[in-house]
Each structure stands twice: as C-alpha cells, then as structure tokens.
C-alpha cells in the first residue's frame, strides 16, 4: 500500500528480493508496466527513479571502433587521456539523445 507524503510524492515498499513496488497511479502516469526498465540514481538527498528506454547498440560499429583502438595500441600509438575522455563523453551524449 502506498500513501501520499508530499505533493507528487508517494511511499512504496521494497520486497525481500529487492522488488520496488510503486503505486498504480504512479505506474500509469509514467507508462510503467510489468517488466518496464527504470534507472535508479543515487543522490545526496535520496534515490531518484525514472523510466528508461533500452536502445539496441550498433554492435558492428562498436566492434569497428574497438578494432581501430586495438590496432593503434598494437602500433604503439598512445591516445591522450583527455582526448579519450572527451570522445567518450560525446559518444555517451549521442547515445542518450537517440530516441527509438
């Protein structure tokens, strides 16, 4: 059973196997059904739970990028850490912005 504790907030329960139970109204509002994916994000003031969408990765593109990187390493070509970090951030932002 869930109870409203503040405007837009509801209590819920955590089952013994870690199952999180949300109110029916909350599930309807966010389109959550049995088996729906969500993201839990730890924050200083608690845990944020939000709906997630699984997007299939282009595995061939990932394999090609890995091969290019391994080939560079095999040739002794170093990749500056800040360049790698910047590229990973761009790839991550592009991946998150994709909608399917």
C-alpha positions in Angstrom: 0.0 0.0 0.0 1.4 3.4 -0.9 0.5 6.7 0.8 1.0 10.3 -0.4 3.6 12.1 1.8 4.1 15.3 -0.2 2.8 16.9 -3.3 3.7 14.5 -6.1 5.4 12.0 -3.8 4.3 8.6 -2.8 5.6 5.9 -0.4 6.2 2.4 -1.7 7.7 -0.8 -0.5 10.8 -2.8 -1.1 10.3 -6.5 -1.1 12.6 -9.1 0.4 14.2 -9.7 -3.0 14.7 -6.0 -3.7 11.5 -5.6 -5.7 10.3 -2.0 -5.7 6.5 -1.5 -5.5 5.1 1.8 -6.9 1.5 2.9 -6.7 -0.8 2.1 -9.6 -1.3 5.8 -10.2 2.5 6.4 -10.5 2.9 3.4 -12.8 0.1 4.7 -15.1 1.4 8.3 -15.0 4.8 7.2 -16.3 3.7 4.3 -18.5 5.4 1.6 -16.4 4.2 -1.9 -16.8 5.4 -5.3 -15.7 9.0 -5.7 -16.9 9.5 -2.0 -17.7 13.0 -0.7 -17.3 14.0 2.2 -15.0 17.1 4.0 -13.9 17.9 4.5 -10.2 20.2 7.3 -9.5 21.8 7.8 -6.1 21.7 11.5 -5.0 22.7 13.2 -1.7 19.1 13.5 -0.7 17.9 10.0 -1.7 17.3 7.9 -4.7 15.8 9.1 -8.0 13.8 6.5 -10.0 12.9 7.3 -13.6 11.7 5.4 -16.6 14.3 4.1 -19.0 14.3 3.1 -22.7 16.5 0.3 -23.9 18.1 1.2 -27.3 19.9 -1.6 -29.1 23.5 -0.7 -29.8 25.1 -0.9 -33.2 27.4 -3.8 -32.3 29.3 -3.7 -35.6 30.1 0.0 -35.1 31.3 -0.8 -31.6 33.4 -3.7 -32.8 35.0 -1.5 -35.5 35.9 1.2 -33.0 37.4 -1.3 -30.7 39.5 -2.8 -33.5 40.7 0.6 -34.5 41.8 1.3 -30.9 43.5 -2.0 -30.5 45.3 -1.6 -33.8 46.5 1.8 -32.6 47.8 0.3 -29.4 49.5 -2.5 -31.2 51.4 0.1 -33.3 52.5 1.8 -30.1 50.3 4.9 -30.7 49.2 6.4 -27.5 45.9 8.1 -27.2 45.9 11.1 -24.8 43.6 10.5 -21.8 41.8 13.9 -22.2 41.1 13.1 -25.8 39.6 9.7 -24.9 37.5 11.2 -22.1 36.1 13.9 -24.5 35.3 11.3 -27.1 33.6 9.0 -24.5 31.5 12.0 -23.3 30.4 12.8 -26.9 29.6 9.1 -27.6 27.6 8.9 -24.3 25.7 12.2 -25.1 24.9 10.9 -28.6 23.7 7.6 -27.3 21.5 9.2 -24.7 19.9 11.6 -27.2 18.9 8.8 -29.6 15.2 8.0 -29.4 13.6 4.9 -30.8 
